[in-house]
């Protein structure tokens, strides 16, 4: 019986037939089958009764995290009633002799132990659920701590952390990386003429486009106000300038006619390649100098500082 049951469950899971059931794990079915086999063996041979209790508890412990409280209680009640019926049937056949009293005593022990096991199981299930909720809350708090509230991009603090990591990886693996400082042209004038709500919408829309246009390995965040920072790992200056130019074009074609008469924005971007041994402040200063050069030369352009 055990071999046949194992074979049936193996076939069900191998053919993924379990996905058609309400409970794909088939936990209730597996426990029911195992308990049925145990009770059948006990019915056929009274000598296994001493081992029946521990094995029943193990079987019910298997369903701690998957079965509902109602399912566990129903299964426990059905098991103990069937067990009692076997004991009473045997006692009737043997004229309720001393063996019957021993069988009944063992049943009482299991009947008292099983509810306690079920209670502990319920407490473990509640504790697991509480830990899961706490973990989710911690992840949410952690995400909020590293994200800019308006744009959803990394905030300045997290950008500093990512920049430190990029420098450490570049030094360790001897790979290049570049830094871009991005500024929305005439953003202060936009805020003054059209209001902060229009300015916020522009920043959000640009952030959305920026996320969609960069590589998965790239990092972009709001450095402050209308200024953004982009970290391009494993990228030399020429490739970084091309990435920056593509981002500038994407931003230019944003449809902002609902808040801007000119219908679009432009970006000034400064690019600098990391020099081995350089401090973070020095790298940012060179990228900022390139950004200033882009503004001096008419804005809506990409300028760079050579990495040599």
Secondary structure, DSSP 8 states (H G I E B T S, - for coil): -HHHHHHHHHHHHHTTGGGGSSSTT-HHHHHHHHHHHHHHHHHH-GGGHHHHHHHHHHHHHTTTTTS-HHHHHHHHHHHHHHHHHHHHHHHHHTTS-HHHHHHHHHHHHHHHHHHHHHHHHHHHHHHHHHHHHHHHHHHHHHHHHHB-TTT-SB-HHHHHHHHHHHHHHHHHHT--EEEEEEEETTHHHHHHHH-HHHHHHHHHHHHHHHHHHS-TT-EEEEEETTEEEEEEET--HHHHHHHHHHHHHHHHT---TTT-TT----EEEEEEE--TT--HHHHHHHHHHHHHHHHHTTSSEEEEE---
